[in-house]
Amino acid sequence: MALITIETSSDALRSGAKPSDEKAREYCAHLERGDILFIPGIPFDIPHDDLQFLLQQRQSGGAFHKNVAYRTNEDRLTGFAGENAADAERTRAIMRSYSQSATRLLSTLLAPYREDWKLDYASYRPLEEDGRDLSLHKRNDLLHTDAFPSRPTNGDRILRFFTNINPSVPRKWMTTSPFDALAQQFAGKQGGCPLPEPLGASTVQSTLRGIKQVARSVGIPITVRSPYDDFMLRFHNFLKENSDFQKNCPKDYWDFPPNTCWMVYTDMTSHAVLSGQYALEQTYIISRHAMVTPEKAPVRILEKMVGAALVS
């Protein structure tokens, strides 16, 4: 695992510079094997007044009581606790602009993906990460790979783009071995986290998934999870619960300075956020079929271990 700095300068990217097709594929390959892509700057405009608005809301004891989520496909904001409708609307507009700017950037930097991704949530993280009082499975300071309880990916990939808007303090991360190494170590009876059952192996589970799919098709808001998604959520929790792993695994530490950006496949790169306040983030769900190194996708790693399909 390594930190790879984007070769094109932030100013050049801001002016519309594009990497070659070969370089864009190289960036995708780095991400897919668990590397972090780093941009030493913010390569698009976030107006100064908007930044000050976000920072001052929290500093004034204000409206953000937790992560603020912008649901891109609904143009809707959640997690804003204030009563001022004008502030809520301004936050929504800022988050919409950030999401659009990040997406334009990644459509050039990661061109092989741009026709085959879905925009997930954007978020604003106004709280100091160090010392947050969270339940074990929600703690950000414990090493983990990502899985969404309410938004299963069915084998597609979780790519996240981050921006540290803190004017003076870095955002501190810790990482360890990527998913392929962790799966070899921990997936299976000997490792402590049982492998998933193949798709369709259990009649009961297949019947339950079929019922859920029918219910979802008629508008009932129910989550349908593949064997892959079930495993990834269990593995997320297993890593956080494993105190020996948390204490003794090899670790790398990263500081992301103020006014910089980075991106990473958080289903591949086992990571923890140790400290930092004021960050923006946009999540993308990238089709597993868009991978330039498809054998590196967690679903393919697990299917090889199981010897059968885990997603439809």
The 8 nearest C-alpha neighbors of each residue, nearest first, counted from 0:
[[1, 34, 33, 2, 177, 176, 32, 35],
 [2, 0, 34, 3, 35, 33, 29, 36],
 [1, 3, 35, 34, 36, 4, 37, 0],
 [4, 2, 36, 37, 35, 1, 5, 34],
 [3, 5, 37, 36, 38, 6, 2, 39],
 [6, 4, 38, 7, 37, 3, 36, 8],
 [7, 5, 4, 8, 38, 18, 3, 9],
 [6, 8, 5, 11, 12, 9, 18, 16],
 [9, 7, 11, 10, 12, 6, 5, 39],
 [8, 10, 42, 12, 40, 11, 13, 41],
 [11, 9, 13, 8, 12, 42, 14, 40],
 [12, 10, 14, 8, 13, 16, 9, 7],
 [13, 11, 16, 15, 9, 14, 10, 42],
 [12, 14, 42, 10, 43, 11, 15, 9],
 [15, 13, 11, 12, 16, 10, 42, 43],
 [14, 16, 12, 13, 17, 11, 104, 10],
 [17, 15, 12, 11, 14, 18, 13, 7],
 [18, 16, 107, 15, 19, 108, 12, 7],
 [19, 17, 22, 23, 108, 20, 16, 107],
 [18, 20, 22, 21, 23, 17, 24, 108],
 [19, 21, 23, 22, 24, 18, 110, 111],
 [22, 20, 24, 19, 23, 25, 18, 26],
 [21, 23, 25, 19, 24, 20, 18, 26],
 [22, 24, 20, 26, 109, 25, 21, 108],
 [25, 23, 27, 21, 22, 26, 28, 20],
 [24, 26, 22, 28, 23, 27, 21, 29],
 [25, 27, 23, 29, 24, 28, 22, 30],
 [28, 26, 24, 30, 25, 29, 109, 31],
 [27, 29, 31, 25, 30, 26, 291, 24],
 [30, 28, 26, 34, 27, 31, 32, 25],
 [29, 31, 34, 27, 33, 28, 32, 263],
 [32, 30, 28, 33, 29, 27, 295, 264],
 [31, 33, 30, 29, 34, 295, 28, 267],
 [32, 34, 268, 30, 31, 267, 0, 177],
 [33, 35, 1, 0, 30, 29, 2, 32],
 [34, 36, 2, 263, 262, 3, 30, 37],
 [37, 35, 3, 262, 261, 4, 2, 34],
 [36, 38, 261, 4, 3, 5, 260, 35],
 [37, 39, 260, 40, 5, 261, 259, 4],
 [40, 38, 259, 37, 260, 9, 41, 4],
 [39, 41, 259, 9, 258, 38, 42, 260],
 [40, 42, 259, 43, 258, 260, 9, 39],
 [43, 41, 9, 13, 12, 40, 10, 44],
 [44, 42, 13, 41, 100, 45, 12, 101],
 [43, 45, 46, 42, 41, 13, 100, 97],
 [44, 46, 47, 43, 49, 50, 97, 96],
 [47, 45, 49, 48, 44, 50, 51, 93],
 [46, 48, 50, 49, 51, 45, 52, 44],
 [47, 49, 51, 46, 50, 52, 45, 53],
 [50, 48, 52, 46, 47, 51, 53, 93],
 [51, 49, 47, 53, 52, 48, 54, 46],
 [52, 50, 48, 54, 49, 53, 55, 47],
 [51, 53, 49, 55, 50, 54, 48, 56],
 [54, 52, 50, 51, 56, 55, 49, 57],
 [53, 55, 51, 52, 56, 57, 50, 58],
 [56, 54, 58, 52, 57, 53, 59, 51],
 [57, 55, 61, 53, 59, 54, 58, 62],
 [56, 58, 61, 60, 55, 59, 54, 63],
 [59, 57, 55, 60, 56, 54, 61, 53],
 [58, 60, 61, 57, 56, 55, 62, 54],
 [61, 59, 57, 58, 56, 62, 63, 55],
 [62, 60, 56, 57, 59, 63, 81, 58],
 [61, 63, 81, 80, 79, 56, 64, 57],
 [62, 64, 79, 65, 80, 61, 57, 67],
 [63, 65, 80, 62, 79, 78, 66, 61],
 [66, 64, 63, 78, 67, 126, 125, 124],
 [67, 65, 124, 123, 78, 68, 122, 125],
 [66, 68, 78, 123, 122, 77, 79, 65],
 [69, 67, 122, 77, 76, 121, 78, 66],
 [70, 68, 76, 121, 120, 75, 71, 122],
 [71, 69, 120, 75, 73, 74, 72, 76],
 [70, 72, 74, 73, 69, 120, 119, 118],
 [71, 73, 70, 74, 118, 119, 75, 120],
 [72, 74, 75, 71, 70, 69, 76, 120],
 [75, 73, 71, 70, 72, 69, 76, 95],
 [76, 74, 70, 73, 69, 77, 71, 91],
 [75, 77, 69, 68, 91, 70, 78, 74],
 [78, 76, 68, 79, 67, 69, 75, 70],
 [77, 79, 67, 80, 66, 68, 65, 76],
 [80, 78, 63, 77, 81, 62, 67, 87],
 [81, 79, 62, 63, 78, 64, 82, 61],
 [82, 80, 62, 83, 79, 61, 63, 87],
 [81, 83, 84, 80, 62, 87, 86, 79],
 [82, 84, 86, 85, 81, 87, 62, 88],
 [85, 83, 87, 86, 82, 88, 81, 89],
 [84, 86, 88, 87, 83, 89, 90, 82],
 [87, 85, 89, 88, 83, 84, 90, 81],
 [86, 88, 84, 90, 85, 89, 91, 83],
 [89, 87, 91, 85, 90, 86, 84, 92],
 [88, 90, 92, 86, 91, 87, 85, 93],
 [91, 89, 93, 87, 92, 88, 86, 94],
 [90, 92, 88, 94, 89, 93, 76, 95],
 [91, 93, 95, 89, 90, 94, 96, 88],
 [94, 92, 90, 96, 95, 91, 97, 89],
 [95, 93, 97, 91, 96, 92, 98, 90],
 [96, 94, 92, 98, 93, 97, 91, 99],
 [95, 97, 99, 93, 94, 98, 100, 92],
 [98, 96, 94, 100, 99, 95, 101, 93],
 [99, 97, 95, 101, 96, 100, 94, 102],
 [98, 100, 102, 96, 97, 101, 103, 95],
 [101, 99, 97, 103, 102, 98, 96, 104],
 [102, 100, 104, 98, 103, 99, 97, 105],
 [101, 103, 99, 105, 104, 100, 106, 98],
 [104, 102, 106, 100, 101, 105, 99, 107],
 [105, 103, 101, 102, 106, 107, 100, 108],
 [104, 106, 108, 102, 107, 109, 103, 101],
 [105, 107, 113, 110, 103, 104, 109, 108],
 [108, 106, 110, 105, 109, 104, 17, 103],
 [109, 107, 105, 23, 110, 106, 18, 104],
 [110, 108, 23, 105, 107, 106, 111, 112],
 [109, 111, 107, 106, 112, 113, 108, 23],
 [112, 110, 109, 113, 24, 289, 23, 114],
 [113, 111, 110, 115, 114, 289, 109, 116],
 [112, 114, 106, 110, 115, 111, 116, 109],
 [115, 113, 112, 116, 111, 110, 289, 106],
 [114, 116, 112, 113, 286, 285, 289, 117],
 [117, 115, 285, 284, 286, 113, 114, 112],
 [116, 118, 284, 283, 119, 285, 115, 286],
 [119, 117, 283, 284, 282, 116, 71, 120],
 [118, 120, 282, 283, 117, 284, 71, 121],
 [121, 119, 70, 69, 282, 71, 281, 68],
 [120, 122, 281, 69, 280, 68, 282, 98],
 [123, 121, 68, 280, 67, 279, 69, 120],
 [122, 124, 279, 67, 66, 278, 125, 280],
 [123, 125, 66, 278, 277, 126, 279, 122],
 [126, 124, 277, 276, 123, 57, 278, 66],
 [127, 125, 276, 124, 128, 277, 65, 66],
 [126, 128, 276, 275, 129, 274, 125, 131],
 [129, 127, 274, 275, 131, 126, 130, 273],
 [130, 128, 274, 127, 131, 273, 275, 140],
 [129, 131, 128, 132, 127, 274, 273, 140],
 [130, 132, 128, 129, 133, 127, 138, 126],
 [133, 131, 130, 134, 138, 129, 128, 135],
 [134, 132, 138, 137, 131, 135, 136, 139],
 [133, 135, 137, 136, 138, 132, 131, 139],
 [136, 134, 138, 137, 133, 239, 240, 236],
 [135, 137, 134, 138, 236, 239, 240, 235],
 [138, 136, 134, 135, 133, 139, 141, 239],
 [137, 139, 135, 133, 140, 136, 141, 134],
 [138, 140, 272, 141, 271, 137, 273, 128],
 [139, 141, 271, 272, 273, 138, 142, 128],
 [142, 140, 271, 139, 239, 138, 143, 245],
 [141, 143, 271, 270, 269, 239, 140, 245],
 [144, 142, 269, 235, 270, 238, 239, 141],
 [143, 145, 269, 266, 235, 265, 268, 267],
 [146, 144, 266, 265, 235, 143, 147, 157],
 [145, 147, 232, 231, 148, 235, 144, 266],
 [146, 148, 150, 149, 151, 145, 232, 152],
 [149, 147, 150, 146, 151, 232, 228, 222],
 [148, 150, 147, 151, 222, 221, 223, 146],
 [151, 149, 147, 148, 152, 222, 146, 224],
 [152, 150, 228, 153, 147, 224, 149, 148],
 [151, 153, 155, 154, 150, 228, 156, 284],
 [154, 152, 155, 310, 151, 225, 228, 227],
 [153, 155, 298, 152, 310, 287, 156, 227],
 [154, 156, 287, 286, 152, 285, 153, 284],
 [155, 157, 285, 284, 287, 158, 286, 154],
 [158, 156, 284, 264, 266, 265, 283, 285],
 [157, 159, 264, 283, 263, 282, 265, 284],
 [160, 158, 282, 262, 263, 281, 283, 264],
 [159, 161, 262, 281, 280, 261, 282, 263],
 [162, 160, 280, 261, 260, 279, 262, 159],
 [163, 161, 260, 279, 278, 259, 164, 280],
 [162, 164, 278, 258, 257, 165, 259, 277],
 [165, 163, 258, 278, 277, 257, 166, 162],
 [164, 166, 277, 257, 163, 167, 168, 276],
 [167, 165, 257, 164, 168, 258, 163, 169],
 [166, 168, 165, 257, 169, 256, 164, 258],
 [167, 169, 165, 257, 166, 170, 256, 275],
 [170, 168, 256, 255, 257, 254, 171, 275],
 [169, 171, 275, 255, 254, 274, 256, 172],
 [172, 170, 254, 274, 273, 253, 272, 169],
 [173, 171, 272, 253, 273, 271, 252, 254],
 [172, 174, 252, 271, 251, 270, 253, 272],
 [175, 173, 270, 251, 269, 250, 271, 252],
 [174, 176, 250, 269, 249, 251, 177, 270],
 [175, 177, 180, 181, 269, 178, 174, 249],
 [178, 176, 268, 267, 269, 179, 180, 33],
 [177, 179, 267, 181, 180, 182, 268, 269],
 [178, 180, 182, 181, 177, 183, 300, 297],
 [181, 179, 183, 178, 182, 177, 176, 184],
 [182, 180, 178, 184, 183, 179, 185, 177],
 [183, 181, 186, 179, 185, 184, 180, 178],
 [182, 184, 180, 181, 185, 186, 179, 190],
 [185, 183, 181, 182, 190, 186, 180, 187],
 [190, 184, 186, 182, 191, 181, 183, 192],
 [187, 185, 182, 192, 190, 194, 193, 183],
 [188, 186, 193, 194, 190, 192, 189, 191],
 [187, 189, 193, 191, 190, 192, 186, 194],
 [188, 190, 187, 191, 185, 186, 192, 193],
 [185, 191, 189, 187, 186, 188, 192, 184],
 [190, 192, 188, 189, 185, 193, 187, 186],
 [191, 193, 186, 187, 190, 185, 188, 194],
 [194, 192, 187, 188, 186, 191, 195, 190],
 [193, 195, 187, 186, 192, 196, 230, 305],
 [196, 194, 230, 226, 197, 193, 227, 229],
 [195, 197, 200, 226, 198, 194, 201, 309],
 [198, 196, 309, 200, 307, 308, 199, 195],
 [197, 199, 309, 200, 308, 226, 310, 196],
 [198, 200, 201, 205, 197, 202, 204, 196],
 [201, 199, 197, 198, 196, 202, 205, 204],
 [200, 202, 204, 203, 199, 205, 196, 198],
 [203, 201, 205, 204, 206, 200, 199, 207],
 [202, 204, 206, 201, 205, 207, 208, 200],
 [203, 205, 207, 201, 206, 202, 208, 199],
 [206, 204, 202, 208, 207, 203, 199, 201],
 [205, 207, 209, 203, 204, 208, 202, 210],
 [208, 206, 204, 210, 209, 205, 211, 203],
 [209, 207, 211, 205, 210, 206, 212, 204],
 [208, 210, 206, 212, 207, 211, 205, 213],
 [211, 209, 207, 213, 208, 212, 214, 206],
 [210, 212, 214, 208, 209, 213, 223, 215],
 [213, 211, 215, 209, 214, 210, 208, 216],
 [212, 214, 216, 210, 215, 211, 209, 217],
 [215, 213, 211, 219, 212, 216, 217, 210],
 [214, 216, 219, 212, 218, 217, 213, 221],
 [215, 217, 213, 214, 218, 212, 219, 211],
 [218, 216, 215, 214, 219, 213, 212, 220],
 [219, 217, 215, 216, 220, 214, 221, 213],
 [218, 220, 215, 214, 221, 217, 216, 211],
 [221, 219, 215, 218, 222, 214, 217, 216],
 [220, 222, 215, 219, 223, 211, 214, 212],
 [221, 223, 224, 149, 220, 211, 150, 151],
 [224, 222, 211, 208, 212, 221, 225, 151],
 [223, 225, 228, 151, 229, 222, 226, 153],
 [224, 226, 228, 227, 310, 153, 229, 309],
 [227, 225, 229, 309, 228, 195, 230, 198],
 [228, 226, 225, 230, 309, 229, 231, 310],
 [229, 227, 231, 225, 230, 226, 224, 151],
 [230, 228, 226, 227, 232, 231, 224, 225],
 [229, 231, 233, 227, 228, 232, 195, 234],
 [230, 232, 234, 228, 233, 229, 146, 235],
 [231, 233, 235, 146, 234, 230, 229, 228],
 [234, 232, 230, 236, 231, 235, 237, 229],
 [233, 235, 237, 231, 236, 232, 230, 238],
 [236, 234, 232, 233, 143, 144, 237, 238],
 [235, 237, 233, 239, 234, 238, 136, 240],
 [238, 236, 234, 240, 239, 235, 233, 241],
 [239, 237, 241, 240, 236, 235, 143, 234],
 [238, 240, 236, 237, 241, 141, 143, 142],
 [239, 241, 237, 238, 242, 236, 135, 136],
 [242, 240, 238, 244, 243, 239, 237, 245],
 [241, 243, 245, 244, 240, 246, 239, 238],
 [244, 242, 246, 245, 241, 247, 248, 240],
 [245, 243, 248, 247, 241, 242, 246, 238],
 [246, 244, 242, 243, 247, 248, 241, 142],
 [247, 245, 243, 244, 242, 248, 241, 249],
 [246, 248, 244, 243, 245, 249, 242, 250],
 [247, 249, 244, 245, 246, 250, 175, 243],
 [250, 248, 175, 247, 251, 176, 174, 246],
 [251, 249, 175, 174, 248, 173, 252, 176],
 [250, 252, 174, 173, 175, 253, 249, 172],
 [253, 251, 173, 172, 174, 250, 254, 171],
 [252, 254, 172, 171, 173, 255, 251, 174],
 [255, 253, 171, 170, 169, 256, 172, 252],
 [254, 256, 170, 169, 171, 253, 259, 257],
 [257, 255, 169, 259, 254, 258, 170, 168],
 [258, 256, 165, 169, 163, 166, 259, 167],
 [259, 257, 164, 163, 40, 41, 256, 162],
 [258, 260, 40, 39, 41, 257, 163, 162],
 [261, 259, 162, 38, 161, 37, 41, 40],
 [262, 260, 37, 161, 36, 38, 160, 162],
 [261, 263, 160, 36, 159, 35, 161, 37],
 [262, 264, 35, 159, 265, 158, 30, 36],
 [265, 263, 158, 266, 267, 157, 268, 30],
 [264, 266, 268, 267, 145, 263, 144, 157],
 [265, 267, 145, 144, 264, 157, 268, 156],
 [268, 266, 178, 265, 264, 177, 33, 269],
 [269, 267, 177, 33, 265, 270, 266, 264],
 [268, 270, 144, 143, 174, 177, 175, 142],
 [271, 269, 174, 142, 143, 173, 268, 144],
 [270, 272, 142, 140, 173, 141, 139, 172],
 [273, 271, 172, 140, 139, 274, 171, 173],
 [274, 272, 140, 171, 172, 129, 271, 128],
 [275, 273, 129, 128, 171, 170, 272, 127],
 [274, 276, 170, 127, 128, 171, 169, 168],
 [275, 277, 127, 126, 125, 278, 128, 165],
 [278, 276, 125, 165, 124, 164, 163, 126],
 [279, 277, 163, 124, 164, 162, 123, 276],
 [278, 280, 123, 162, 161, 122, 124, 163],
 [281, 279, 161, 122, 121, 160, 162, 123],
 [280, 282, 121, 160, 159, 120, 98, 122],
 [283, 281, 159, 119, 120, 158, 121, 160],
 [284, 282, 118, 158, 119, 117, 285, 157],
 [283, 285, 157, 117, 156, 116, 158, 155],
 [286, 284, 116, 156, 155, 283, 287, 115],
 [287, 285, 155, 288, 289, 115, 116, 156],
 [286, 288, 155, 289, 290, 156, 285, 154],
 [287, 289, 286, 290, 293, 155, 115, 285],
 [290, 288, 286, 287, 112, 115, 291, 111],
 [289, 291, 293, 292, 288, 287, 286, 31],
 [290, 292, 293, 28, 289, 27, 24, 111],
 [293, 291, 290, 294, 295, 28, 31, 296],
 [294, 292, 290, 295, 296, 291, 287, 288],
 [293, 295, 292, 296, 299, 300, 297, 290],
 [296, 294, 293, 292, 32, 31, 297, 300],
 [295, 297, 299, 298, 293, 294, 300, 287],
 [298, 296, 300, 299, 301, 295, 267, 178],
 [297, 299, 301, 154, 296, 300, 302, 227],
 [298, 300, 302, 296, 301, 297, 294, 303],
 [301, 299, 297, 303, 298, 302, 296, 304],
 [300, 302, 304, 298, 303, 299, 305, 297],
 [301, 303, 299, 305, 304, 307, 306, 300],
 [304, 302, 306, 300, 301, 305, 299, 307],
 [303, 305, 301, 302, 306, 300, 194, 307],
 [306, 304, 302, 307, 303, 301, 194, 197],
 [305, 307, 303, 302, 304, 308, 197, 301],
 [306, 308, 302, 305, 197, 309, 303, 198],
 [307, 309, 302, 198, 197, 310, 306, 311],
 [308, 310, 198, 197, 227, 226, 302, 307],
 [311, 309, 225, 308, 153, 198, 154, 227],
 [310, 309, 308, 198, 153, 225, 154, 199]]
